[in-house]
Amino acid sequence: MVSFLDLNEDIICFHIVPYLDEVDIQSLFLTCKDLYLSLNQSIVWQEMFKKAFKDDNVPFSIYYKWPQLYKIRKDCKLLTFGNNGNSRLGWFFAPGDQSIEVLERDHNRRLIKPVELEFGKKRIADVAAGGYTFCVLTTGGDLYFTGRNWHGMTGLSQPGPSSRDYHFARESPSTYQPGRCVNKAEVPPGVKINQIGCGRSHFIGFDTHNQRLFTWDSMGRLKKGVELALYFDDNNKITNEILMIRAGWSFSTCLVHNVGIVVWNRRENLKQVDGEYGPVRATVSVIDGTSTILDYIVLDSFLIYLTDNGDLYKVKLSGDFGSRIGSGKLLKEFQEYVDRHSQQVGKRPRFVRLSGSFDQFSAITNDDQVLFGNRQSDHPKIYKELQHNSVISIAVGDYHYLALNKKGELYSWGRESHKNGCLGLGKLTDALSREGVREDGADIVVEHPIRVPIEGQVLAIAAGGWQSAALVHEN
């Protein structure tokens, strides 16, 4: 009889490991010395990293040193900074807290340094920022949100139902004492969320393995998600595999295999027959020409998608959606700019990464160019400090920006509303002493990217509303 140990090393690493969970791979490492030696390959460590963490932004210059990257990433800590309205940074600060600087003008508060938000022994797989919260996903598939609510008391005009399911098991508000302010999102037993997306005042989560999609969009149901069943306008249910999810400013989307990007801004109400979590129906619109795209982002009233050959397209989304939405407009000026400024010889530069929020977006090329755009204009904006600086990730809030490069260095710029600390520049006097930093009424303005003084190497970033976050590994 052939035992597991008799299998060829290539069979184990290339044909068995891809079908195992990260925890199962770790268990195999601990089984015996022979298996440890067989598994201790770069391809196996890469698989473990991909299964545990969001891997679209791999930092540092160690793309082929997956064991080191995996070990660094699992030991990182989460820092949050900026406006703490409704405790969105994950903390309910006590009076006189040393992390807070009280400013004379209007008694505004400024966070003088990023504050660590602990999750015990749980490892963080991904962090997404909404308008009023952070969503934190652990490697075990648990989903948390920071603050006393994720909707900012905005009224939630979209994307949920008009009644907001108030009739259905409305949750009583929690009481909070000074200290950590984080809530665990609730899903049915057996569900493990492994993709998340945040809009302005709602968020969505997806169980990739079981193909179950959930939305949090009811003010009376802060913790319990509502499961969605997606339908075309002709009443046919979507059964194709969902590949990606993205939450927009006031609507939600999925990328569906052999269909393309589907969009919805309303769902049906929960009913007693649906049970506590649904599923309930959401009717989607399909964006033409998006069945084979590489990536996309969703913002306020528009989205940007990236094709397999590296082209950027913009799609306007406003009002009520029809059953079909036309294909996007090619952003020619973006491609023309990178063609003119490419440092590659004999190769056409391609866009490979997108990010954005509200009405601002960024696109990064494979030859290290970083371009910015917005809802109103198709002309790219350039910051010379970011060009050919090994930038791997951009995060965008309402009015501020973060950038991360391969060295783990963090940069920030933009407008810091009411001097709230979302740029991470420390005490007010320290911030204003930096070159290029100025006051503008109640705000701070930084016209160009400057280095943020964070100890350690930054591995991932998030920004939304008036707040920022960074996953950091201490040296």
C-alpha positions as a Python dict, from the first residue, in 0.01 Angstrom:
ca = {
    (1, 'M'): (0, 0, 0),
    (2, 'V'): (129, 347, -94),
    (3, 'S'): (141, 589, 198),
    (4, 'F'): (120, 966, 187),
    (5, 'L'): (496, 987, 245),
    (6, 'D'): (558, 779, -68),
    (7, 'L'): (413, 1054, -287),
    (8, 'N'): (649, 1257, -498),
    (9, 'E'): (741, 1599, -355),
    (10, 'D'): (599, 1773, -663),
    (11, 'I'): (265, 1596, -622),
    (12, 'I'): (237, 1711, -260),
    (13, 'C'): (343, 2071, -325),
    (14, 'F'): (173, 2137, -658),
    (15, 'H'): (-133, 1910, -656),
    (16, 'I'): (-236, 1863, -292),
    (17, 'V'): (-135, 2180, -107),
    (18, 'P'): (-347, 2414, -328),
    (19, 'Y'): (-662, 2232, -209),
    (20, 'L'): (-582, 2260, 163),
    (21, 'D'): (-660, 2539, 407),
    (22, 'E'): (-375, 2730, 565),
    (23, 'V'): (-431, 2554, 899),
    (24, 'D'): (-415, 2213, 730),
    (25, 'I'): (-85, 2302, 561),
    (26, 'Q'): (58, 2408, 896),
    (27, 'S'): (-50, 2073, 1042),
    (28, 'L'): (130, 1889, 764),
    (29, 'F'): (449, 2078, 848),
    (30, 'L'): (426, 1945, 1204),
    (31, 'T'): (352, 1584, 1107),
    (32, 'C'): (708, 1459, 1064),
    (33, 'K'): (1054, 1565, 954),
    (34, 'D'): (1022, 1414, 605),
    (35, 'L'): (703, 1608, 532),
    (36, 'Y'): (853, 1926, 673),
    (37, 'L'): (1147, 1895, 432),
    (38, 'S'): (913, 1827, 141),
    (39, 'L'): (686, 2120, 223),
    (40, 'N'): (956, 2374, 304),
    (41, 'Q'): (945, 2514, -50),
    (42, 'S'): (879, 2867, -169),
    (43, 'I'): (565, 2758, -358),
    (44, 'V'): (412, 2613, -38),
    (45, 'W'): (484, 2924, 168),
    (46, 'Q'): (335, 3133, -111),
    (47, 'E'): (18, 2922, -101),
    (48, 'M'): (-5, 2968, 276),
    (49, 'F'): (34, 3345, 236),
    (50, 'K'): (-233, 3363, -34),
    (51, 'K'): (-480, 3157, 169),
    (52, 'A'): (-427, 3359, 488),
    (53, 'F'): (-380, 3717, 372),
    (54, 'K'): (-488, 3955, 102),
    (55, 'D'): (-196, 3923, -138),
    (56, 'D'): (-246, 4191, -402),
    (57, 'N'): (6, 4423, -236),
    (58, 'V'): (319, 4225, -153),
    (59, 'P'): (561, 4464, 19),
    (60, 'F'): (938, 4484, 20),
    (61, 'S'): (1175, 4343, -240),
    (62, 'I'): (1126, 3981, -131),
    (63, 'Y'): (880, 3845, -384),
    (64, 'Y'): (1063, 3513, -385),
    (65, 'K'): (1123, 3496, -11),
    (66, 'W'): (778, 3375, 84),
    (67, 'P'): (876, 3211, 416),
    (68, 'Q'): (1006, 3542, 549),
    (69, 'L'): (709, 3737, 413),
    (70, 'Y'): (459, 3494, 566),
    (71, 'K'): (624, 3511, 909),
    (72, 'I'): (649, 3891, 898),
    (73, 'R'): (287, 3933, 788),
    (74, 'K'): (139, 3708, 1057),
    (75, 'D'): (315, 3903, 1333),
    (76, 'C'): (196, 4248, 1227),
    (77, 'K'): (-16, 4487, 1436),
    (78, 'L'): (-301, 4716, 1332),
    (79, 'L'): (-265, 5092, 1389),
    (80, 'T'): (-554, 5336, 1340),
    (81, 'F'): (-542, 5716, 1332),
    (82, 'G'): (-761, 6014, 1241),
    (83, 'N'): (-1112, 6120, 1337),
    (84, 'N'): (-1261, 5905, 1614),
    (85, 'G'): (-1624, 6010, 1577),
    (86, 'N'): (-1849, 5728, 1698),
    (87, 'S'): (-1526, 5551, 1800),
    (88, 'R'): (-1451, 5462, 1438),
    (89, 'L'): (-1082, 5409, 1522),
    (90, 'G'): (-1186, 5122, 1748),
    (91, 'W'): (-1138, 5309, 2076),
    (92, 'F'): (-1354, 5496, 2323),
    (93, 'F'): (-1100, 5739, 2467),
    (94, 'A'): (-1122, 5841, 2830),
    (95, 'P'): (-1087, 6209, 2931),
    (96, 'G'): (-721, 6303, 2953),
    (97, 'D'): (-602, 6013, 2737),
    (98, 'Q'): (-238, 6074, 2641),
    (99, 'S'): (-306, 5973, 2279),
    (100, 'I'): (-529, 6278, 2233),
    (101, 'E'): (-422, 6640, 2191),
    (102, 'V'): (-707, 6883, 2267),
    (103, 'L'): (-685, 7185, 2039),
    (104, 'E'): (-798, 7528, 2149),
    (105, 'R'): (-1012, 7597, 1847),
    (106, 'D'): (-1362, 7452, 1902),
    (107, 'H'): (-1208, 7201, 2145),
    (108, 'N'): (-1116, 6979, 1848),
    (109, 'R'): (-925, 6664, 1928),
    (110, 'R'): (-617, 6547, 1744),
    (111, 'L'): (-474, 6197, 1765),
    (112, 'I'): (-104, 6257, 1815),
    (113, 'K'): (7, 5907, 1709),
    (114, 'P'): (-140, 5594, 1551),
    (115, 'V'): (-298, 5374, 1820),
    (116, 'E'): (-264, 4995, 1817),
    (117, 'L'): (-589, 4801, 1795),
    (118, 'E'): (-541, 4451, 1936),
    (119, 'F'): (-726, 4134, 1835),
    (120, 'G'): (-567, 3893, 2080),
    (121, 'K'): (-418, 3591, 1907),
    (122, 'K'): (-628, 3641, 1592),
    (123, 'R'): (-425, 3727, 1284),
    (124, 'I'): (-550, 3997, 1050),
    (125, 'A'): (-606, 3896, 688),
    (126, 'D'): (-742, 4224, 553),
    (127, 'V'): (-859, 4571, 657),
    (128, 'A'): (-1108, 4781, 459),
    (129, 'A'): (-1224, 5134, 536),
    (130, 'G'): (-1573, 5274, 497),
    (131, 'G'): (-1696, 5624, 556),
    (132, 'Y'): (-1736, 5570, 931),
    (133, 'T'): (-1565, 5245, 1023),
    (134, 'F'): (-1295, 4989, 953),
    (135, 'C'): (-1383, 4630, 869),
    (136, 'V'): (-1122, 4385, 994),
    (137, 'L'): (-1108, 4031, 857),
    (138, 'T'): (-915, 3760, 1040),
    (139, 'T'): (-744, 3460, 883),
    (140, 'G'): (-1006, 3240, 1051),
    (141, 'G'): (-1287, 3404, 856),
    (142, 'D'): (-1422, 3622, 1139),
    (143, 'L'): (-1531, 3975, 1052),
    (144, 'Y'): (-1524, 4275, 1287),
    (145, 'F'): (-1615, 4641, 1254),
    (146, 'T'): (-1479, 4929, 1459),
    (147, 'G'): (-1687, 5186, 1644),
    (148, 'R'): (-2037, 5213, 1778),
    (149, 'N'): (-2187, 5191, 1428),
    (150, 'W'): (-2071, 5171, 1068),
    (151, 'H'): (-2329, 5405, 914),
    (152, 'G'): (-2250, 5734, 1087),
    (153, 'M'): (-2621, 5803, 1141),
    (154, 'T'): (-2644, 5917, 776),
    (155, 'G'): (-2985, 5767, 709),
    (156, 'L'): (-2861, 5509, 458),
    (157, 'S'): (-3030, 5621, 137),
    (158, 'Q'): (-2885, 5314, -40),
    (159, 'P'): (-2819, 5024, -99),
    (160, 'G'): (-3057, 4848, 144),
    (161, 'P'): (-3438, 4836, 139),
    (162, 'S'): (-3637, 5148, 213),
    (163, 'S'): (-3776, 5011, 542),
    (164, 'R'): (-3429, 4904, 665),
    (165, 'D'): (-3585, 4586, 812),
    (166, 'Y'): (-3686, 4774, 1128),
    (167, 'H'): (-3962, 4519, 1184),
    (168, 'F'): (-3711, 4235, 1199),
    (169, 'A'): (-3537, 4171, 1533),
    (170, 'R'): (-3394, 4519, 1580),
    (171, 'E'): (-3084, 4504, 1799),
    (172, 'S'): (-3065, 4700, 2121),
    (173, 'P'): (-2774, 4950, 2126),
    (174, 'S'): (-2462, 4849, 2316),
    (175, 'T'): (-2324, 5048, 2605),
    (176, 'Y'): (-1957, 5140, 2596),
    (177, 'Q'): (-1696, 5218, 2857),
    (178, 'P'): (-1356, 5379, 2786),
    (179, 'G'): (-1141, 5125, 2603),
    (180, 'R'): (-1165, 4907, 2294),
    (181, 'C'): (-1473, 4962, 2077),
    (182, 'V'): (-1495, 4676, 1826),
    (183, 'N'): (-1793, 4457, 1734),
    (184, 'K'): (-1802, 4115, 1571),
    (185, 'A'): (-2024, 4084, 1267),
    (186, 'E'): (-2268, 3792, 1288),
    (187, 'V'): (-2324, 3535, 1013),
    (188, 'P'): (-2486, 3188, 1014),
    (189, 'P'): (-2288, 2894, 1156),
    (190, 'G'): (-2035, 2746, 914),
    (191, 'V'): (-1981, 3069, 720),
    (192, 'K'): (-1624, 3199, 689),
    (193, 'I'): (-1592, 3541, 534),
    (194, 'N'): (-1279, 3580, 320),
    (195, 'Q'): (-1357, 3885, 104),
    (196, 'I'): (-1484, 4221, 227),
    (197, 'G'): (-1582, 4553, 77),
    (198, 'C'): (-1679, 4885, 239),
    (199, 'G'): (-1901, 5161, 105),
    (200, 'R'): (-1977, 5494, 266),
    (201, 'S'): (-2226, 5358, 519),
    (202, 'H'): (-2260, 4986, 449),
    (203, 'F'): (-2032, 4688, 395),
    (204, 'I'): (-2045, 4344, 234),
    (205, 'G'): (-1874, 4011, 302),
    (206, 'F'): (-1833, 3696, 95),
    (207, 'D'): (-1769, 3331, 177),
    (208, 'T'): (-1572, 3223, -130),
    (209, 'H'): (-1588, 2850, -53),
    (210, 'N'): (-1966, 2834, -4),
    (211, 'Q'): (-2044, 3121, -245),
    (212, 'R'): (-2254, 3304, 15),
    (213, 'L'): (-2280, 3682, 3),
    (214, 'F'): (-2385, 3906, 296),
    (215, 'T'): (-2463, 4274, 334),
    (216, 'W'): (-2475, 4504, 637),
    (217, 'D'): (-2703, 4793, 540),
    (218, 'S'): (-2977, 4823, 807),
    (219, 'M'): (-2940, 5071, 1090),
    (220, 'G'): (-3138, 4844, 1323),
    (221, 'R'): (-2916, 4542, 1248),
    (222, 'L'): (-2562, 4652, 1318),
    (223, 'K'): (-2414, 4306, 1369),
    (224, 'K'): (-2631, 4059, 1178),
    (225, 'G'): (-2564, 4039, 808),
    (226, 'V'): (-2837, 3978, 553),
    (227, 'E'): (-2764, 3706, 298),
    (228, 'L'): (-2826, 3801, -64),
    (229, 'A'): (-2947, 3601, -362),
    (230, 'L'): (-2863, 3782, -686),
    (231, 'Y'): (-3106, 3784, -980),
    (232, 'F'): (-3100, 3922, -1331),
    (233, 'D'): (-3378, 4154, -1442),
    (234, 'D'): (-3549, 3862, -1620),
    (235, 'N'): (-3594, 3679, -1284),
    (236, 'N'): (-3317, 3426, -1352),
    (237, 'K'): (-3097, 3364, -1049),
    (238, 'I'): (-2721, 3409, -1083),
    (239, 'T'): (-2555, 3071, -1031),
    (240, 'N'): (-2214, 3137, -1187),
    (241, 'E'): (-1914, 3165, -956),
    (242, 'I'): (-1859, 3501, -788),
    (243, 'L'): (-1492, 3598, -826),
    (244, 'M'): (-1468, 3939, -651),
    (245, 'I'): (-1684, 4172, -447),
    (246, 'R'): (-1656, 4551, -425),
    (247, 'A'): (-1871, 4794, -227),
    (248, 'G'): (-1922, 5137, -378),
    (249, 'W'): (-2014, 5465, -214),
    (250, 'S'): (-2387, 5384, -208),
    (251, 'F'): (-2420, 5054, -396),
    (252, 'S'): (-2258, 4712, -417),
    (253, 'T'): (-2108, 4497, -692),
    (254, 'C'): (-1969, 4154, -777),
    (255, 'L'): (-1757, 4020, -1060),
    (256, 'V'): (-1934, 3705, -1183),
    (257, 'H'): (-1761, 3442, -1396),
    (258, 'N'): (-1862, 3461, -1764),
    (259, 'V'): (-2104, 3745, -1684),
    (260, 'G'): (-1899, 4046, -1576),
    (261, 'I'): (-1954, 4316, -1316),
    (262, 'V'): (-2305, 4320, -1171),
    (263, 'V'): (-2437, 4619, -975),
    (264, 'W'): (-2728, 4670, -734),
    (265, 'N'): (-2847, 4959, -519),
    (266, 'R'): (-3154, 4798, -364),
    (267, 'R'): (-3255, 4465, -212),
    (268, 'E'): (-3582, 4323, -90),
    (269, 'N'): (-3687, 4335, 275),
    (270, 'L'): (-3632, 4048, 513),
    (271, 'K'): (-3945, 3842, 569),
    (272, 'Q'): (-4028, 3585, 832),
    (273, 'V'): (-3999, 3310, 571),
    (274, 'D'): (-3640, 3418, 501),
    (275, 'G'): (-3524, 3342, 853),
    (276, 'E'): (-3298, 3563, 1060),
    (277, 'Y'): (-3031, 3607, 791),
    (278, 'G'): (-3214, 3568, 459),
    (279, 'P'): (-3136, 3508, 179),
    (280, 'V'): (-3324, 3795, 19),
    (281, 'R'): (-3333, 3898, -341),
    (282, 'A'): (-3132, 4176, -505),
    (283, 'T'): (-3186, 4247, -874),
    (284, 'V'): (-2865, 4338, -1055),
    (285, 'S'): (-2761, 4529, -1364),
    (286, 'V'): (-2477, 4398, -1582),
    (287, 'I'): (-2197, 4620, -1713),
    (288, 'D'): (-2118, 4528, -2073),
    (289, 'G'): (-1768, 4424, -2174),
    (290, 'T'): (-1647, 4327, -1826),
    (291, 'S'): (-1653, 3945, -1834),
    (292, 'T'): (-1274, 3912, -1872),
    (293, 'I'): (-1139, 4205, -1669),
    (294, 'L'): (-843, 4186, -1432),
    (295, 'D'): (-963, 4413, -1150),
    (296, 'Y'): (-1198, 4701, -1071),
    (297, 'I'): (-1288, 4956, -803),
    (298, 'V'): (-1619, 5122, -720),
    (299, 'L'): (-1657, 5483, -610),
    (300, 'D'): (-1934, 5745, -589),
    (301, 'S'): (-2149, 5724, -905),
    (302, 'F'): (-1876, 5563, -1115),
    (303, 'L'): (-1634, 5271, -1132),
    (304, 'I'): (-1298, 5202, -1294),
    (305, 'Y'): (-1205, 4864, -1439),
    (306, 'L'): (-877, 4722, -1562),
    (307, 'T'): (-865, 4485, -1859),
    (308, 'D'): (-634, 4188, -1906),
    (309, 'N'): (-414, 4389, -2143),
    (310, 'G'): (-373, 4673, -1893),
    (311, 'D'): (-623, 4930, -2021),
    (312, 'L'): (-833, 5151, -1791),
    (313, 'Y'): (-1203, 5219, -1843),
    (314, 'K'): (-1447, 5446, -1657),
    (315, 'V'): (-1819, 5368, -1621),
    (316, 'K'): (-2063, 5632, -1497),
    (317, 'L'): (-2332, 5504, -1260),
    (318, 'S'): (-2612, 5738, -1162),
    (319, 'G'): (-2985, 5720, -1097),
    (320, 'D'): (-3171, 5395, -1145),
    (321, 'F'): (-2981, 5120, -1326),
    (322, 'G'): (-3131, 4943, -1624),
    (323, 'S'): (-3085, 4573, -1688),
    (324, 'R'): (-2770, 4651, -1889),
    (325, 'I'): (-2515, 4925, -1838),
    (326, 'G'): (-2296, 5021, -2131),
    (327, 'S'): (-1927, 4940, -2142),
    (328, 'G'): (-1679, 5192, -2006),
    (329, 'K'): (-1495, 5480, -2166),
    (330, 'L'): (-1127, 5417, -2234),
    (331, 'L'): (-905, 5654, -2033),
    (332, 'K'): (-678, 5740, -2324),
    (333, 'E'): (-496, 6024, -2150),
    (334, 'F'): (-378, 5788, -1876),
    (335, 'Q'): (-223, 5549, -2128),
    (336, 'E'): (-75, 5831, -2334),
    (337, 'Y'): (93, 5975, -2024),
    (338, 'V'): (255, 5648, -1914),
    (339, 'D'): (369, 5579, -2271),
    (340, 'R'): (550, 5914, -2278),
    (341, 'H'): (714, 5867, -1937),
    (342, 'S'): (796, 5497, -1941),
    (343, 'Q'): (1149, 5388, -1849),
    (344, 'Q'): (1103, 5049, -2012),
    (345, 'V'): (1275, 4982, -2340),
    (346, 'G'): (1077, 4812, -2613),
    (347, 'K'): (780, 4728, -2390),
    (348, 'R'): (443, 4898, -2353),
    (349, 'P'): (373, 4994, -1991),
    (350, 'R'): (57, 4839, -1846),
    (351, 'F'): (-166, 4934, -1557),
    (352, 'V'): (-163, 4655, -1301),
    (353, 'R'): (-325, 4788, -981),
    (354, 'L'): (-620, 5009, -882),
    (355, 'S'): (-744, 5173, -563),
    (356, 'G'): (-975, 5456, -467),
    (357, 'S'): (-1272, 5587, -269),
    (358, 'F'): (-1543, 5854, -292),
    (359, 'D'): (-1450, 6051, -608),
    (360, 'Q'): (-1072, 5985, -630),
    (361, 'F'): (-884, 5686, -772),
    (362, 'S'): (-527, 5579, -846),
    (363, 'A'): (-368, 5344, -1097),
    (364, 'I'): (-18, 5193, -1080),
    (365, 'T'): (177, 5062, -1379),
    (366, 'N'): (420, 4772, -1412),
    (367, 'D'): (703, 5023, -1467),
    (368, 'D'): (647, 5206, -1138),
    (369, 'Q'): (431, 5501, -1242),
    (370, 'V'): (144, 5622, -1022),
    (371, 'L'): (-143, 5823, -1171),
    (372, 'F'): (-450, 5977, -1004),
    (373, 'G'): (-792, 6061, -1142),
    (374, 'N'): (-1133, 6170, -1023),
    (375, 'R'): (-1500, 6166, -1112),
    (376, 'Q'): (-1498, 6500, -1292),
    (377, 'S'): (-1189, 6467, -1510),
    (378, 'D'): (-1023, 6208, -1735),
    (379, 'H'): (-689, 6391, -1715),
    (380, 'P'): (-431, 6225, -1485),
    (381, 'K'): (-280, 6403, -1186),
    (382, 'I'): (84, 6327, -1103),
    (383, 'Y'): (287, 6354, -782),
    (384, 'K'): (656, 6342, -871),
    (385, 'E'): (743, 6208, -523),
    (386, 'L'): (566, 5879, -606),
    (387, 'Q'): (703, 5817, -954),
    (388, 'H'): (956, 5532, -970),
    (389, 'N'): (950, 5508, -590),
    (390, 'S'): (842, 5138, -579),
    (391, 'V'): (488, 5229, -471),
    (392, 'I'): (275, 4918, -432),
    (393, 'S'): (-43, 5051, -271),
    (394, 'I'): (-252, 5369, -249),
    (395, 'A'): (-536, 5429, -3),
    (396, 'V'): (-784, 5713, -46),
    (397, 'G'): (-1015, 5875, 208),
    (398, 'D'): (-1261, 6155, 145),
    (399, 'Y'): (-989, 6418, 116),
    (400, 'H'): (-662, 6251, 215),
    (401, 'Y'): (-426, 5991, 68),
    (402, 'L'): (-177, 5729, 183),
    (403, 'A'): (94, 5559, -22),
    (404, 'L'): (304, 5252, 62),
    (405, 'N'): (623, 5139, -112),
    (406, 'K'): (814, 4810, -116),
    (407, 'K'): (1046, 4925, 160),
    (408, 'G'): (751, 4949, 397),
    (409, 'E'): (760, 5331, 401),
    (410, 'L'): (434, 5522, 446),
    (411, 'Y'): (356, 5858, 285),
    (412, 'S'): (53, 6085, 333),
    (413, 'W'): (-88, 6405, 185),
    (414, 'G'): (-415, 6587, 117),
    (415, 'R'): (-656, 6765, 350),
    (416, 'E'): (-682, 6673, 717),
    (417, 'S'): (-1030, 6796, 814),
    (418, 'H'): (-1044, 6973, 1151),
    (419, 'K'): (-683, 6868, 1217),
    (420, 'N'): (-802, 6520, 1315),
    (421, 'G'): (-470, 6335, 1269),
    (422, 'C'): (-560, 6117, 967),
    (423, 'L'): (-229, 6208, 796),
    (424, 'G'): (-34, 6059, 1089),
    (425, 'L'): (190, 6362, 1139),
    (426, 'G'): (187, 6378, 1520),
    (427, 'K'): (128, 6680, 1743),
    (428, 'L'): (-2, 6992, 1575),
    (429, 'T'): (325, 7185, 1624),
    (430, 'D'): (523, 6890, 1482),
    (431, 'A'): (292, 6863, 1182),
    (432, 'L'): (306, 7234, 1102),
    (433, 'S'): (686, 7233, 1129),
    (434, 'R'): (708, 6991, 835),
    (435, 'E'): (792, 7138, 494),
    (436, 'G'): (485, 7169, 273),
    (437, 'V'): (234, 7156, 562),
    (438, 'R'): (5, 7454, 616),
    (439, 'E'): (-314, 7552, 795),
    (440, 'D'): (-626, 7629, 594),
    (441, 'G'): (-894, 7751, 833),
    (442, 'A'): (-977, 7460, 1064),
    (443, 'D'): (-789, 7212, 842),
    (444, 'I'): (-432, 7106, 766),
    (445, 'V'): (-329, 7080, 402),
    (446, 'V'): (-31, 6884, 268),
    (447, 'E'): (6, 6946, -105),
    (448, 'H'): (257, 6667, -179),
    (449, 'P'): (338, 6325, -27),
    (450, 'I'): (560, 6335, 284),
    (451, 'R'): (699, 6049, 493),
    (452, 'V'): (491, 5946, 796),
    (453, 'P'): (698, 5875, 1110),
    (454, 'I'): (589, 5518, 1195),
    (455, 'E'): (823, 5277, 1372),
    (456, 'G'): (860, 4950, 1186),
    (457, 'Q'): (774, 4837, 834),
    (458, 'V'): (426, 4905, 700),
    (459, 'L'): (275, 4606, 520),
    (460, 'A'): (-73, 4727, 422),
    (461, 'I'): (-281, 5046, 440),
    (462, 'A'): (-645, 5155, 438),
    (463, 'A'): (-821, 5492, 436),
    (464, 'G'): (-1180, 5609, 425),
    (465, 'G'): (-1381, 5904, 543),
    (466, 'W'): (-1155, 6097, 780),
    (467, 'Q'): (-958, 5800, 917),
    (468, 'S'): (-656, 5585, 826),
    (469, 'A'): (-508, 5246, 918),
    (470, 'A'): (-181, 5062, 871),
    (471, 'L'): (-66, 4706, 933),
    (472, 'V'): (285, 4732, 1074),
    (473, 'H'): (562, 4487, 1158),
    (474, 'E'): (800, 4610, 1425),
    (475, 'N'): (1168, 4568, 1339),
}
